[in-house]
Every structure is written in C-alpha cells, then in structure tokens.
Amino acid sequence: MTDTPIFAGVAESLRTAANLLSATSDTPRLDAELLMAHALGVERQALLLDPGRYEVPDHYANLVATRMAHTPMAYIVGYRDFWTIRIEVGPGVLIPRPDSETLVEACLDIARREREEGWPSRVLDLGTGPGTLLLAVLSEFPEATGVGVDASDFALAYARDNAEQLGMADRSEFRSGDWGAGIDGPFDLILCNPPYIGDGEMLLPDVADHEPAEALFAGADGLDDYRRIVPDLPRLLAPRGIAVLEIGASQHISVRELAEAAGFDVACRQDLGGRDRALILSRSPRGSQ
C-alpha cells in the first residue's frame, strides 16, 4: 500500500473504488462511500449530499486497499450500525449482523402483544460481545436494566465503551463469565446469540480470516453451546419470562428439541431473507407467535 493518492475527485474516486472492490464485496459502492466518509471524518449522508465540497484524502487509497484484502468494513471504520444504534467494534470482536435484528423485533412484538406495561424490567444477554443485543433492546425499553455476559474481556471492554457512548452505562452491567454460570435470576428477558457454525463449515475470507473463531464455531454440528445454554434457562428466567435465541438457518428443529426437553414452548421467527433466525422460548403458549 502507498500514501500516494490514486484517485482524482470524490465522484470519480467513488466510481474507481467501487470497481476495485467489486471482486471483494457484495456491496462495493456502499463500501466505497463508507470508506470515503470515514477518511473525511463525516457521515455518509453528508458526503452524498454534496460530494463536490470535499477533496479526496491521501489515505483513501490505503483504506480501499485494506478492504480489497478482505478486512471487514466494520474493522476499518471502527463501528457497525445495528438497529437504531452504533456499535463500536474492532479486530477480535464479533461484528453485529443485520439478521440479528430479528431478535430485537421479536422482543418488541412480544412486548406489544403479550406483556404488561413495564416488561421487560431485567434483561440478560448471554454472549453479549460488544453489547449488541443488550444495548439495542435497552434502547427500546428505557425503564429496563440489563446484564451482559461474555467470555472475552476484550469484547466486554467494547461493550462498556458502547454503553457509555449510548448513555446506557447506568442501566447496564457487563461481566466476564461462562454463559449463565454464576449469574442469578430471575430475568424477564434473556437474549442469546451463541456460536452456531459447525467446525467444518466454510466461511467467507472476511469472516474466517478476521473474526474470532471462538465467537463463531461450536463443535461438529454447531450445537455445542446450545446444549449448555438451554438447560440452564429455566433457572434464570422469571415465571413468565421469555428467552430469544439466535439460530443458524438449518438449526430450527435441533434447537427446538433441546428447548422442549427443557420444558419450553417454542416459536420461530424468520429474518428478512425468509430464513429461520430466532427461537422464542416461553413457559406458556402466550410466548408463541
């Protein structure tokens, strides 16, 4: 890589960068725009509103080259927008996925249709990473408090910073731990996005070469962590509590069987792509969709 600019004006630079990134990214134009906005220190909307007012920074070429080498966009710009909040991330931290917003949508639907006002009061996020699900849900339920648990102290540092940046530090607590071990309930709502990729599954270079394997892989069938998490949920949930678990698109039946064996009624919610994405566990049919 070089510090020498390889592009001319902003509009031409965006076209050139998008062409260069087309072999790396499914969204090359968007990546080019986000990298340019990051290089300029402005929001993408401001850049698109009046691109002619800006000059291309010298280091834009370096950013494009870094993305061409399959470094995830979130690691380059230092954040990922999720739901209505911005989550700070960096190398070694799992990057929030849009599909995980399905869990937040499920929580809002449950609150609207099934629960009394003030639900949830206490939220637990198992495997919180940089605080993604917990902070997104707390942003929608301003009276709620929550606990996020993760085995990675590195990820928890990001989670605490995110809570501070979002003004939720006084409503959230982050603990180092092994799933629910050492945690005392009851919680009205439990969220969990555990590792669920089988050890032999192939991933894109953006993921396989950069994101933490311990946050992705879970044994030969991808179910190892569900086998530990689900049996412990009855201890942690309030009598009318709800647990919402993210699953891989082919894991609905397998995880449902684990949940039913633990005494739960189970409903499934699909993501925007029509894939099974979230299982909703309750002790009564009121939690079903």
N, C-alpha and C positions, 0 to 999 in steps of 0.2 A: 504494500500500500504506500501511497505517497501523499504528501501535503499539497501537492500541486493541483490546482483546480482542473478538472477535466470537462467542466460544463460551462455554458455561457449564461444567458438569462435564466430566470426562475422557470418560466414556462417551458423553454427548450430543455432545461435541465431535468424537469419532471418527466418529460417525454423520453429522454435518453435513459434516465434511471429506470423508468417502468419497463423499457425494452430490455435493459440489462437484467432486471430482476424477474423477468417472465419465466426464466428457466428454474428459478429458485422458489418462487412464491405463487400461490393461487390468487393473490391479490396484489399484483405488482404495482399498480397505480396507487392504491391506497398506501402501500409501504413507502413508495417514493415520496408521497405527500407528508406522511407522518415523520419520515426522516428529515425532510426539509424543514418542517415546523420545529422539530427538535433542535436541529442545527441553528435555527434562527432564534430559538427561545420564545416562540409564540405558539398559540393554539392553531390547529389545522384550519379551523373555520376562518380565522383571521387571515391566514395565508391564502386561502381560496377566494376570499372576498376581494382581495386586492394584491395579487401576486406581483404586479409591476412595481410596487413600492419597495421591494426587497432586493438585495443583492445576494447571490449565492455564496455562502461561507466557504472558505477554503477546505474545511474538513468535511464538507458534504460528501466528497468523493470517497473518503475513508469510511464514512458510515454506510454508503452503498456497497462498498467492497466487503465490509463486515457482514452485511446482510446476505450478500452473494455467497458467502462461506457458510450459510445456514445458521448463523447465530439468530436466535429468536428475536423478533421485533421488540418484545417486552423487555428483554435484557438490554437492548441497545438504548431504548428511550427511557428505561427505568420504571415503567409502570404498565398496567393494563386496566382499561376501563371495564368495569363489571357492574351490571345492574345500573344503578344511578351514581355509583361512587368510583373513585380512582384508587386502585390498589398498587402501592409501590412494591416492586419486585426486583430481584437481581439474580445472578448466577447462583445455583444451588437451592433455589426456591421454586416450588411448583407454580406454573403460570395459570391464572384463572382462565377457564374456558367458558364461552357463551352457553354451551349446553348445560352448565351447572346452574344457570339462572332458572332452569326448570324447577329446582328445589325451592327457590325464593318464591316463585309464582305459586307453587303448591301451598306454601305456608300462608300466603295472602288469601288464597281461596278458602283454606280451612278456617282462617280467622273470620272471614266474611260470612261463611255459610254454617259453620258448625260450633263456633266457640262464643262464649260470653265476652262482653267488653272487658278489656284488660288482659286477654290472653294473647300471647304468652307473657308471663311475668319473668320467668327464669329460663334461659336458653343455654344449651350445651352444644359446642361444636367439636366433635372428635376428629382429629387430624386437620386442625384449622389452617395449617400452612401460614400464609401471610395475613390470616384473619378474614379471608374472602367471604365465606358464607355467614359467619357470625356478624360481621360488620354490615353486610348487606341487609340482613334481617333486622338488626338493631336500628338501621336507618329507617325502616318501615314501622317499627314499633317503639316509639320514643320513650315509653314508660318501662320497657323491658331492660333487664340486665343479663349479662352472659359471661360464660367461661369458655375459653378456647384452649384445647389441649393438643400438643404436638410433641413428637419425639425429637424434633430438631430445634435446638436452641437458636440456630441461625435463622430459621423461619420465624420463630417466636419474636426475635428482635425486629423483624419486619412487621409482624402483626402489631406489636406495641407502638411502633412508629406510625403505622397506618391509623390505629385507634386515636393517637394523639392528633394527627393531621386532620382527621374527620370529626374531631370534637367528641369522641366517644370513650376517652380514656377512663372517665369516671363511671362508666356503665359496663366496662369490660375488664376481664381479668384473664391473663394468659399464663398457662402452667406447662412446664415440661412434664411429660408423662407417657405411659404406655396404654393408649386408649383410655378406658374408663377406670383403670386401676388407681386406687387411692382417691377417687372422686366420690363425693357423697351427693345423692339426690335429695329430694326429687326435683326433676326438671319438667316444665310444661312442654318443652320442645327440644328435641335432640336432632342435630344435623350431623351428617357424616358423608364425606367424600373420600373413601379409603382407596388405597392402591387396588386396582382390579384387573390389571393386564397380566395375562399368562406369561410365564418366563420365556416361552419360545416364540412369542408373537413379535412380528417385525414392526418397527415404528419408523416414521419419517426421520431424516437426519436432524431436523430442527429439534425434535424431542429426544431421540435416542442419544445424540452426542452432547446434549447440553443440560437437560432437566434431570433432577436427582432420581436415580433408579429406585431408591427406597420409597419414593412417593408414587411410583408407577406400577411396579411389579409385585405380585402376590402369589407366588407359587405356580405350580404347573397349570392349574386351571383358573388362576386369578381370584380364587375364593378364600385363600388362607385367612385374610384379615376379617372377612365377614364371619367366618367360623368362630372367631374370638369375640367380635363385637356384639353380634346379635344375641347370644345367650345372656349377656350382661345387661341388656337394655331393660328388662323388667325391674331390675334393682334400681335403675337410675331414673325411670320415668314416673311421673306423678300418675295417680289412678286414671285420670282422663288425658294423660299425656300423649303426644304424637312424636314418632320418630320418622325422619325423612332421610332415606339413604340413596345416594347416587349409585347407579349400577352401569356396567357395560351393556351394550345393546343386546347381547345374547345371553345375559345372566338372569333375566326375569324369573324363570322357573326355579333355578337353583337357589337363588337368594330367598325367593318366596317360601320354598320348602324349609329353609333354615328358620325363617321368621315364624311360620306356622307351627313348627316344632317348639318354638319358644312361647307359644300361646297368643300370637298376634293375629288379628285380621289384617289383610294386606290388600292394598290397591296400587295400581301402577299408573304413572303419568308419563306421557311421551314428550320428547323435546320438539322443537320446531321442525326438525327433519323427519318426524314421524317415528323416531327410534325410542324404544323403551329406555327411560333415563332415570326415573326416580320411583322408589317404592315407599309407600306411606303406610306405616305400621301403627296400629291402634289396638286397644283392648276391647273395643266395641265397634259395631258397624257404623257408628257415627263418623269414624275417620275415613270411610270409603268414599270413593269419588262417584 
